[in-house]
Amino acid sequence: MNYHNKIFRPVSSSKNSNTTPETIFVYQQQGSILTSTYSGGQIVSGHLIGQVDSKGNITMHYHHITTDGALRTGICTSTPEVLPNGKLLLHETWEWTSGDCSKGHSKLEEL
């Protein structure tokens, strides 16, 4: 699975997430290395870096600055699902490594 130039937005997130449907993720991939920039909603600017395995699962680290000036960091694993329309839905399990260090779940849909 290749995520190069794919764009995603959250369709659901735990309450402790900073993402909203206005947050847009732009993915780039070279080999097994995945990067992304993201912003929108409560997030001014964010980046992630991760690795993609042979089944398309992603293990990543992320960081961003919120609209109130907080620097947030975390880790995430993402499992892809191919939807009937051929687009991807990413099922994410994440954990903050800053702030309250809480955990959560999100789903990102390919635009």
C-alpha positions as CSV (number, residue, x, y, z in Angstrom):
1,M,0.0,0.0,0.0
2,N,1.3,3.4,-0.9
3,Y,0.1,6.7,0.8
4,H,2.0,9.1,-1.4
5,N,0.1,12.3,-2.1
6,K,-3.1,11.0,-0.3
7,I,-5.1,13.5,1.7
8,F,-7.1,12.5,4.8
9,R,-9.4,14.2,7.3
10,P,-10.8,12.9,10.6
11,V,-14.3,11.6,10.6
12,S,-14.3,10.6,14.3
13,S,-11.9,11.2,17.2
14,S,-11.8,10.7,21.0
15,K,-12.8,13.8,23.0
16,N,-9.1,14.3,24.1
17,S,-8.0,14.7,20.5
18,N,-6.9,18.0,19.0
19,T,-8.1,17.0,15.5
20,T,-11.5,18.0,14.0
21,P,-13.1,17.5,10.6
22,E,-11.3,20.7,9.6
23,T,-7.9,19.1,10.1
24,I,-6.3,18.1,6.8
25,F,-3.4,15.6,6.6
26,V,-1.3,15.5,3.4
27,Y,0.8,12.2,3.3
28,Q,4.0,11.6,1.4
29,Q,5.8,8.3,1.2
30,Q,9.2,7.1,0.0
31,G,9.7,3.4,0.3
32,S,8.5,2.5,3.8
33,I,9.0,6.0,5.2
34,L,5.8,8.1,5.6
35,T,5.7,11.8,6.4
36,S,2.8,14.2,6.6
37,T,2.0,17.8,7.3
38,Y,-1.3,18.7,8.8
39,S,-3.3,21.7,10.0
40,G,-6.8,23.0,10.5
41,G,-9.3,23.4,13.3
42,Q,-7.4,23.5,16.6
43,I,-4.0,22.8,14.9
44,V,-1.9,25.6,13.5
45,S,0.9,23.3,12.2
46,G,1.8,19.6,12.6
47,H,4.1,17.0,11.3
48,L,4.3,13.2,11.5
49,I,6.9,10.6,10.6
50,G,6.4,6.9,10.5
51,Q,7.0,3.6,8.8
52,V,4.6,1.6,6.7
53,D,4.7,-2.2,6.9
54,S,3.9,-4.7,4.0
55,K,0.2,-4.7,5.0
56,G,-0.1,-0.9,5.0
57,N,-0.1,-0.5,8.8
58,I,1.6,2.7,10.0
59,T,3.6,3.2,13.1
60,M,4.3,6.9,13.7
61,H,5.3,9.8,15.9
62,Y,3.6,13.2,15.6
63,H,3.9,16.7,17.0
64,H,1.9,19.9,16.5
65,I,1.2,23.4,17.8
66,T,-2.4,24.2,18.8
67,T,-4.2,27.5,18.3
68,D,-3.7,28.3,22.0
69,G,0.1,27.8,21.6
70,A,0.6,24.4,23.1
71,L,3.2,22.0,21.7
72,R,1.7,18.5,21.7
73,T,3.5,15.2,20.9
74,G,2.4,11.6,20.6
75,I,2.6,8.2,19.0
76,C,0.1,6.4,16.9
77,T,-0.6,3.1,15.0
78,S,-2.9,3.2,12.0
79,T,-4.6,0.3,10.2
80,P,-6.0,0.8,6.8
81,E,-9.4,-0.3,5.5
82,V,-10.3,-0.1,1.8
83,L,-13.8,1.2,1.5
84,P,-16.3,0.1,-1.3
85,N,-15.5,3.3,-3.2
86,G,-11.8,2.4,-3.2
87,K,-10.8,5.2,-0.8
88,L,-9.0,4.4,2.5
89,L,-10.2,4.7,6.1
90,L,-7.5,4.7,8.7
91,H,-8.3,3.3,12.1
92,E,-5.9,4.9,14.6
93,T,-4.9,4.2,18.1
94,W,-2.8,6.9,19.6
95,E,-1.3,8.2,22.9
96,W,-0.1,11.6,23.9
97,T,3.5,11.7,25.0
98,S,3.0,15.2,26.4
99,G,0.4,16.8,28.6
100,D,-1.9,14.3,30.3
101,C,-0.4,11.3,28.3
102,S,-4.0,10.0,27.7
103,K,-4.9,7.6,24.9
104,G,-7.6,7.7,22.2
105,H,-8.9,6.5,18.8
106,S,-9.5,8.3,15.6
107,K,-10.7,7.4,12.0
108,L,-9.3,9.3,9.1
109,E,-11.0,9.1,5.7
110,E,-9.2,9.7,2.4
111,L,-10.5,12.7,0.4
